[in-house]
């Protein structure tokens, strides 16, 4: 068996084309979707991410801005910036790029964002709405993963999905989204005993641990769908995922590559959430 590749970059381009048309229609109604991204400090990876978000916004006709703040900014000063963005009717989506400096309480910052402008899907109100199956802004990476599965008509209902990783950003929410679509969900993490015996039962295996090439074919059931969320930079400068792609491809039916897999979908779902916010669809 050689796995079919689910190319997130190609799917992202298709989705962005339809979003471009959607934004053009909004412009005719005098609605101009706008995303404000707050960047604190000068982390090179964070700067690269926010620049990518700005470019993607502009590609589909949305407006966006990067609000650059010094690493020394106080908690209260950052809260004031968010308060102003909450009040600004021109702004539909607010994203505070993580990580933040250690002296900033991340959870307090997330909770300060108006849930109706929380296009990252991290506010507890939006997480709660997701947990209870209500319409809301979904966390962008998990949302992108679900779209990738749908793009290939991969069955979810009744399937056993195993998630390796339990972060608030990917692991927990993607498991909930799969549960919302009637999958049976199991989480594996650093305290899991005999992980291979669990992952080999997975019809859908999602790996989000941040360890290069950790998962090879010995963890995978024949015909499983493998979604690799990891992005790891090797000593030679190249990028690789949490899954040993060549080995896993021998057993999987579908697999996502790194790069050009889940990564491009994350930004695309951010754009989708911002359009949704501009339409006032989340009450």
C-alpha positions in Angstrom: 0.0 0.0 0.0 1.2 3.5 -0.8 -0.8 6.2 0.9 -2.6 9.0 -1.1 -1.4 12.4 -0.1 -3.8 15.0 1.2 -2.1 18.2 0.0 -3.1 21.0 2.4 -1.5 23.7 0.2 -3.7 22.7 -2.9 -6.9 22.5 -0.8 -6.1 25.8 0.8 -5.8 27.5 -2.6 -9.1 26.0 -3.7 -10.8 27.3 -0.5 -9.2 30.7 -0.8 -10.6 31.1 -4.3 -14.2 30.6 -3.1 -13.4 33.0 -0.1 -12.2 35.6 -2.5 -15.6 35.5 -4.3 -17.3 35.7 -0.9 -15.3 38.7 0.1 -16.1 40.4 -3.2 -19.8 40.0 -2.5 -19.4 41.5 1.0 -17.6 44.5 -0.5 -20.7 45.1 -2.7 -22.7 45.2 0.6 -20.1 47.7 2.0 -18.8 45.1 4.4 -15.0 44.9 4.4 -13.7 42.0 6.5 -10.8 43.2 8.6 -8.3 41.2 10.7 -6.1 42.8 13.4 -3.1 40.7 14.5 -1.2 41.7 17.7 2.5 40.8 17.7 4.3 41.3 21.0 8.1 41.3 20.8 10.3 40.1 18.0 10.2 36.3 17.9 11.3 35.5 14.3 8.9 32.5 14.0 6.0 34.6 15.3 6.9 37.4 12.9 6.9 35.0 10.0 3.5 33.6 11.0 1.8 37.0 11.2 3.3 38.2 7.9 1.9 35.0 6.3 -1.5 35.8 7.8 -1.4 39.3 6.5 -0.4 38.2 3.0 -3.2 35.5 2.9 -5.8 38.1 4.0 -4.8 40.4 1.2 -4.8 37.6 -1.3 -8.6 37.2 -0.9 -9.4 40.9 -0.7 -9.6 41.2 3.1 -7.9 44.0 4.9 -5.5 43.3 7.8 -3.0 45.0 10.0 -0.1 43.9 12.3 0.0 45.8 15.6 3.6 45.5 16.7 4.2 46.0 20.4 7.4 45.9 22.5 8.3 42.8 24.5 8.4 45.0 27.6 4.7 46.0 27.3 2.8 45.5 30.5 -0.2 43.3 31.0 -2.5 46.3 31.5 -1.1 48.1 28.4 -1.8 45.0 26.3 -5.3 44.7 27.7 -5.9 48.3 26.8 -4.9 47.5 23.2 -7.3 44.6 23.1 -10.1 46.8 24.6 -9.6 49.4 21.8 -9.8 46.6 19.2 -13.0 45.2 20.8 -14.6 48.7 20.5 -13.4 49.3 16.9 -16.4 48.6 14.6 -13.9 48.4 11.6 -12.3 45.3 13.2 -14.0 42.0 12.7 -11.3 39.6 13.9 -8.6 39.9 16.6 -5.7 37.5 16.9 -3.0 37.8 19.5 0.0 35.8 18.3 1.4 33.3 20.7 3.7 32.7 22.5 3.6 35.9 24.6 6.4 37.1 27.0 6.6 35.3 30.3 5.3 38.2 32.3 2.0 38.2 30.4 -0.9 36.0 31.6 -1.9 34.3 28.3 -5.3 33.2 29.5 -6.3 36.6 30.8 -5.4 38.1 27.3 -7.4 35.4 25.5 -10.4 36.0 27.7 -10.2 39.8 27.2 -10.9 39.4 23.4 -14.6 39.8 22.5 -15.8 36.3 21.7 -17.5 37.6 18.6 -14.1 38.7 17.3 -12.1 35.7 18.6 -11.2 34.3 15.2 -8.6 32.0 16.7 -11.3 30.1 18.5 -9.5 30.1 21.9 -11.9 32.1 24.1 -13.6 29.8 26.7 -17.0 30.8 25.5 -16.2 29.7 21.9 -14.6 26.5 23.3 -17.7 25.8 25.3 -19.9 26.4 22.3 -17.7 24.0 20.3 -18.0 21.4 23.1 -21.7 21.5 23.0 -22.0 21.4 19.2 -23.1 25.0 18.7 -22.2 27.3 15.9 -19.0 29.2 16.8 -15.5 30.1 15.7 -13.6 26.8 15.6 -9.9 26.6 16.5 -8.1 27.0 13.2 -5.8 24.0 13.1 -8.5 21.5 14.2 -11.0 23.1 11.8 -8.4 22.7 9.0 -7.9 19.0 9.8 -11.7 18.4 9.6 -11.8 20.1 6.2 -9.0 17.9 5.0 -10.9 14.8 5.9 -14.0 16.1 4.3 -12.2 17.0 1.1 -11.5 13.3 0.5 -14.9 12.1 1.7 -13.1 10.2 4.5 -15.7 8.7 6.8 -15.7 10.1 10.4 -18.9 8.8 11.9 -18.3 5.4 13.6 -14.6 5.5 13.0 -12.0 5.2 15.8 -9.9 8.3 16.0 -6.8 8.3 18.1 -5.1 11.7 18.9 -1.5 11.7 20.1 -1.2 15.0 22.0 -3.6 16.8 24.3 -2.8 20.5 23.9 -5.5 23.1 24.2 -4.6 24.4 20.7 -4.8 21.1 18.7 -5.2 17.9 20.6 -8.2 18.5 22.7 -10.3 20.5 20.2 -9.7 18.2 17.3 -10.8 15.3 19.4 -14.0 17.2 20.3 -14.7 18.1 16.6 -14.3 14.4 15.7 -16.6 13.4 18.5 -19.1 16.0 17.3 -19.1 14.1 14.0 -19.8 10.8 15.8 -16.3 9.3 15.8 -15.1 7.3 18.8 -12.1 9.2 20.2 -9.1 8.1 22.2 -6.3 10.4 23.5 -2.7 9.3 23.9 -0.1 11.5 25.7 3.2 11.3 27.6 1.6 9.2 30.4 -0.1 6.7 28.1 1.1 3.1 28.6 1.8 0.9 25.6 0.8 3.6 23.1 1.4 1.3 20.0 -1.4 -1.0 21.1 -3.8 1.9 21.0 -2.6 3.7 17.9 -2.8 0.4 15.9 -6.5 0.4 16.5 -7.0 3.9 14.9 -8.9 4.3 11.7 -7.9 8.0 11.9 -4.6 8.8 13.6 -3.8 12.5 14.4 -0.3 13.2 15.6 0.5 16.5 17.4 3.4 16.1 19.8 6.3 18.2 18.4 8.8 15.3 18.1 10.4 14.8 14.7 9.6 11.5 13.0 8.3 9.9 16.2 5.6 7.8 14.6 6.5 5.2 12.1 4.6 2.3 10.4 4.8 0.2 13.6 2.2 2.5 15.2 -0.2 2.4 12.3 -3.0 0.0 11.3 -3.2 -1.0 7.6 -5.4 1.5 5.8 -5.5 4.1 8.5 -5.7 7.8 7.7 -2.7 9.7 9.2 -2.8 13.4 9.9 0.6 14.9 10.8 0.3 18.2 12.7 3.9 18.5 13.7 6.4 21.0 12.2 10.0 20.3 13.3 13.2 21.9 11.9 16.1 19.5 11.5 19.8 20.4 11.9 20.1 20.7 8.1 17.4 23.4 8.1 14.7 21.2 6.5 11.2 20.7 7.9 9.7 17.4 9.0 6.6 16.3 10.8 6.0 14.1 13.9 5.4 11.2 11.5 8.1 9.3 9.6 6.4 10.0 6.3 8.1 7.3 4.1 7.6 4.6 6.7 4.0 5.6 7.5 3.1 5.8 3.8 3.6 2.0 3.5 0.7 1.4 5.8 -1.7 4.4 5.6 -4.4 4.9 3.0 -4.1 8.7 3.3 -1.4 10.9 4.8 -0.6 14.6 5.1 2.9 15.8 4.2 5.1 18.3 6.0 5.3 20.9 4.7 2.2 21.5 2.5 -0.1 19.6 4.8 -1.9 20.9 7.8 0.0 24.2 8.1 -1.5 26.1 5.1 -5.0 25.0 6.3 -4.6 26.8 9.6 -4.2 30.2 8.1 -7.1 29.5 5.6 -9.5 28.6 8.4 -8.5 31.9 10.2 -9.6 33.7 7.0 -12.9 31.7 7.0 -13.5 32.7 10.7 -12.8 36.3 9.9 -15.3 36.3 7.0 -17.8 34.6 9.4 -17.2 37.4 12.0 -17.7 40.1 9.3 -21.1 38.5 8.5 -22.1 38.6 12.1 -22.9 34.9 12.0 -21.7 34.2 15.6 -24.2 35.7 18.1 
